Amino acid sequence: MPKRYLTKSLFTHALDCPTKLYYKLHSDEYVCAQDEDPFLAALAEGGIQVGEMAKLLFPGGVEPANTRIKPDMIAETKALLHQPEITIYEAAIAHERTFALVDILIRRGNQIDLIEVKSKSWPPGERDSVIKQNGKIRRGWQKYYYDLAFQVWVMRKALGVMGDEIGVMSGEGFSINPYLLLIDKTKAASIDGLHQYFKVTQDENGRSKVVLTEAAADIDLGEPIMTLVPAHREVSMILGDDDGRHEVDHPARRVPGVARDEATDLEKRGFDAWVAELCRLIEQDEKYPVHIGAKCKNCEHRIAMAKLQELNREASHQPEKKAGFHECWSEALGWTDEDFLKPHAFDVWHAKAKELMDAKMYRMEDITLEHLKVDAVNAGGVNGMDATNHNSTGLYTMRAWEPGQKYRKAVQVMKMTGRHSAEEVLLSGLFEEMAGWTFPLYFIDFEAVAAAIPFYKGCRPYERVPFQFSVHVVHEDRRVEHAAEWIERRRGVYPGFDFVRKLKDALGRGDGVHPGSVFMYSHYEKTVLKGVADRLLESDEPDREELLAWIGTLIADQSPRKLIDLQKLVVKYYYSVQMGGSNSIKVVLPAILAESEFLREEYSRPYSGLSLKNVVLWREDVGDAGAGAKDRTLATDEPVRKVINPYQMLAEMGEMAEMGEMAEIGETGEM
């Protein structure tokens, strides 16, 4: 069997939980939320494009053959390092059971620069977004700096073994300088078509790779949109070299586990001991002892039991795949499959995982109204437990679930655990808001691309560039009309300005002649319009002022026609147990379809719009147990009507929606 290494990807995967290392190494046995995730796959493609662009910023480098055979790659890199002056792309370095591919390694005599390329954006002048007031690294930046620290550690150890051989002297004159090469969102592309130099394709093994569309020497990147960020201080803190005031290789005292508040017990032993233990676990094929905690909430190895059972039914896994989260929690708490079928405390909307774990509230049924700081007497019935007349007082007679989140959380907890009736809730405050709406009602939906490498001159990295919209209209007589749609089909033309012009035509002038309330879901459409407005301010478009004024009627807070956010209305006034702890439109839509007899009747008939023709958007999900079967994700005996998600029913349109989502990927992986 080939030697198994602790790579930098395995190291960062186990950063918050060493137990995850075992599950990652046994991916044939354990499911992972990242497996075959098209969102993450598209994010990775954006990352490799940035990686290829970074090489052009350091020209003249040599790239060892990526044979996937680590000993060969290590040997070739070692041979290249004999040269006193050299730049190496994807340099393979190793020490014992540790292995790292360095994106860009530059040797200048006794000085070695390690450059880690990331598609994440750097906030110039905003160091507080990286380092907390207590001097620790913020969670959102930890994996980047720890990744780099691991490379420095491996490089340092490797040079300790081969330093004399390649002519590198250890001691006072020797230094390893770590950097992050990041996207700078303040820098606009100075040329058109920058993104198109880096074409994503696949190699013979089906892995994504980037092919330059022109010879590297002929590519003009214009003004760089990346920035080189020194990482000496952060790497020093992580490696425990000193208090972070000196260079990485300063021979000062070591202070383990000071770089972040979330340091694990293993990390606190010191970096050498940490790496040694992870390597031992790999060599012995051993799982690190389980310690459950708030870290488990977003674990990649967590999957709903019902979903896991469905996956195993649909696939021919022999034996069936397991979930690492379930294994950990079973070991720690003695849970059975039945426990995992119950609503988990982590699934509460905006759950504060650490507070719940500290209080030993693991299931949703363990959460009390007192914990949520909601008065039990006023929550509905006697101590909030009246399941028959839940609309009499308290939570269900409020005008809105505000201020704060506690009332909405209480509704979810009480209903999903069977302490209150499972019927949907619609608060009276919604009707007060509806009284202020003006017909016709316009519902807008945008698609935009937010690429790390801009398509157009003047665009900044991750700037949202809209290329498509659709408008649906509800008339006062309840007619629903797919009134307009637009898509940019021209290549090489910034579409934002024409996008706004066409949208303006579709929505009317908004000056009293053809007003109508306009709705979005979440703030996405508003953010896109703000981005186009910023571009207009920098443009010389002849109708610039007119377009800016019109955008203002939709996005200005004091405008009588400002965009109405449907998601905010859902959060304040509506709840269905089928939504769980999510307010995503992809969860809310099927929930409302299941609850509303009117909508079920309306959309069980063929629907036609400008694009869809004779499509049925509602169908009941009878599943294995029949219509109206008990939903095993709810702690209630009441039958809950389930519907087939309309997004799943539209196979072809679903693929288009997925493509749209891919276009919205940001630098953090969030949408």
Helices and strands as residue ranges (DSSP letters): E 6-7, H 8-13, H 20-25, E 30-31, H 38-57, H 70-80, E 85-95, E 98-108, E 111-122, G 127-129, H 139-166, E 175-184, G 194-197, E 198-202, E 208-212, G 216-218, E 226-230, H 232-239, G 267-269, H 271-284, G 294-298, H 305-314, E 322-323, H 324-333, H 337-341, G 345-347, H 353-358, G 364-366, G 377-379, G 382-384, G 394-396, H 406-416, E 425-426, H 429-434, E 441-449, E 465-474, E 480-487, H 496-507, E 518-520, H 524-537, H 544-555, E 564-565, H 566-573, E 574-575, G 577-579, H 585-595, H 597-603, H 646-649, H 651-663
